[in-house]
Amino acid sequence: MEQYERVSNYKEYELHVTCIHDRLGWAVDALSVVKGATTLLPHITDPFHVYRTSRAAELAGMDEARHYVDHIMLGHAGNA
């Protein structure tokens, strides 16, 4: 099984996306949203969504993490 992590900055947050590859394709394994030394979103993924490419999985994970950050800014963030 192949695995990699990508890190990106969005607003004042650091987004970490871990993607894995198995026989079915690529999936987002873990997300975390970090601000300073605090991890705000330790893990939220859809383990049943499989993507054809690693880039597609990475973009989906980053979109989900950015969506979470936008909800933090609005005061509506939750781990649902």
LUMSETOR-340691 format. One record per atom (N, C-alpha, C): residue in one letter; x, y, z. Coordinates in steps of 0.2 Angstrom, whole numbers, padded with zeros to 4 digits, always signed. Atoms other than C-alpha are relative to their C-alpha. Layout:
BEGIN
aXYZ
...
***
This chain:
BEGIN
m+0004-0006+0000
m+0000+0000+0000
m+0004+0006+0000
e-0004-0006+0001
e+0007+0017-0005
e-0004+0005+0004
q+0003-0005-0004
q+0004+0032+0006
q+0005+0007-0001
y-0004-0007-0001
y+0009+0051+0006
y-0004+0005+0003
e+0004-0006-0004
e+0005+0067+0015
e+0002+0006-0004
r-0001-0007+0003
r+0003+0084+0007
r-0002+0005+0006
v+0001-0005-0004
v+0004+0100+0017
v-0001+0007-0004
s+0001-0007+0003
s-0003+0117+0012
s-0003+0005+0005
n+0002-0005-0005
n-0007+0133+0020
n-0006+0003-0003
y+0006-0003+0002
y-0024+0141+0019
y-0002+0005+0006
k+0001-0006-0005
k-0028+0158+0028
k+0006-0001+0006
e-0006+0001-0005
e-0018+0156+0045
e+0000-0008+0002
y+0000+0007-0002
y-0020+0137+0045
y+0004-0004-0004
e-0004+0005+0003
e-0010+0122+0040
e-0004-0006-0001
l+0004+0006+0001
l-0019+0108+0031
l+0005-0006-0002
h-0004+0006+0001
h-0012+0091+0031
h-0005-0005-0003
v+0004+0005+0003
v-0019+0078+0019
v+0004-0007-0001
t-0003+0007+0002
t-0014+0059+0019
t-0004-0004-0004
c+0004+0004+0005
c-0019+0049+0004
c+0004-0007+0000
i-0002+0007+0001
i-0017+0030+0002
i-0002-0003-0006
h+0001+0004+0007
h-0017+0018-0013
h-0001-0007+0002
d+0000+0007+0000
d-0023+0001-0013
d-0003-0003-0007
r+0002+0003+0006
r-0030-0011-0026
r-0006+0003-0003
l+0006-0004+0002
l-0046+0000-0028
l+0001+0006-0003
g-0002-0006+0002
g-0037+0016-0031
g+0002+0005+0006
w-0003-0005-0005
w-0033+0032-0021
w-0006+0002+0005
a+0005-0003-0005
a-0042+0038-0005
a+0003+0004+0005
v-0003-0004-0006
v-0040+0051+0008
v-0001-0004+0006
d+0000+0003-0006
d-0035+0043+0023
d-0001+0004+0007
a+0000-0004-0006
a-0033+0057+0036
a+0001+0007-0002
l-0001-0007+0000
l-0035+0076+0037
l+0002+0003+0007
s-0001-0004-0006
s-0029+0088+0050
s+0001+0007-0002
v+0000-0008+0001
v-0031+0107+0051
v+0004+0002+0007
v-0004-0002-0005
v-0017+0114+0062
v+0001+0008+0000
k-0002-0007-0001
k-0015+0132+0069
k+0004+0000+0006
g-0005-0001-0005
g+0001+0135+0079
g+0001-0008+0002
a-0001+0007-0003
a+0003+0119+0090
a-0006-0004+0001
t+0007+0003-0001
t-0016+0115+0090
t-0002-0003-0006
t+0003+0003+0006
t-0023+0102+0079
t-0008+0000+0001
l+0007-0001-0001
l-0041+0107+0076
l-0005-0005-0003
l+0004+0005+0003
l-0047+0093+0065
l+0005-0006-0001
p-0004+0006+0000
p-0038+0077+0069
p-0001-0005-0005
h+0001+0006+0005
h-0046+0065+0057
h-0007+0001-0002
i+0006+0001+0003
i-0061+0066+0046
i+0000-0001-0007
t-0001+0002+0007
t-0062+0057+0030
t-0007-0004-0002
d+0005+0004+0003
d-0074+0047+0019
d+0004-0006-0003
p-0004+0006+0002
p-0066+0030+0018
p-0002-0004-0006
f+0002+0003+0005
f-0077+0024+0005
f+0000+0003-0007
h+0000-0004+0006
h-0074+0037-0008
h+0007-0002-0003
v-0007+0001+0003
v-0060+0031-0020
v+0001+0004-0007
y-0001-0005+0006
y-0052+0042-0034
y+0005-0004-0004
r-0004+0003+0005
r-0043+0037-0049
r+0008+0002+0000
t-0007-0002-0001
t-0027+0047-0046
t+0001+0003+0007
s-0002-0003-0007
s-0017+0053-0031
s-0002+0007+0000
r+0002-0007+0001
r-0020+0071-0037
r-0007+0001+0002
a+0007-0001-0001
a-0039+0069-0037
a-0001-0001+0008
a+0001+0001-0007
a-0038+0062-0019
a+0002+0006+0004
e-0003-0006-0004
e-0027+0076-0013
e-0004+0006-0001
l+0004-0005+0001
l-0038+0089-0021
l-0006+0000+0004
a+0006+0001-0003
a-0053+0082-0013
a+0001+0001+0008
g-0002-0001-0007
g-0045+0081+0004
g+0001+0007+0002
m-0001-0007-0001
m-0039+0099+0003
m-0006+0004+0000
d+0006-0004+0000
d-0056+0105-0002
d-0004-0001+0006
e+0004+0002-0006
e-0064+0096+0013
e+0004+0004+0006
a-0004-0004-0006
a-0050+0104+0025
a-0002+0008-0001
r+0001-0008+0001
r-0053+0122+0017
r-0007+0001+0002
h+0007+0000-0002
h-0072+0119+0020
h-0001+0001+0007
y+0000+0000-0007
y-0069+0115+0038
y+0003+0007+0003
v-0003-0006-0002
v-0058+0131+0040
v-0005+0006-0001
d+0005-0005+0001
d-0071+0142+0032
d-0006+0000+0005
h+0005+0001-0006
h-0084+0135+0045
h+0003+0003+0006
i-0003-0002-0006
i-0072+0139+0059
i+0000+0008+0000
m+0000-0007+0001
m-0071+0157+0052
m-0007+0003+0002
l+0007-0002-0001
l-0090+0158+0053
l-0003-0002+0007
g+0002+0002-0007
g-0091+0150+0070
g-0004-0006+0000
h+0005+0006+0000
h-0100+0134+0064
h+0004-0007-0001
a-0004+0006+0001
a-0086+0121+0064
a-0002-0005+0004
g+0002+0006-0003
g-0090+0104+0069
g+0004-0006-0003
n-0003+0006+0002
n-0083+0086+0067
n-0005-0004-0003
a+0006+0004+0003
a-0098+0080+0057
a+0001-0001-0007
***
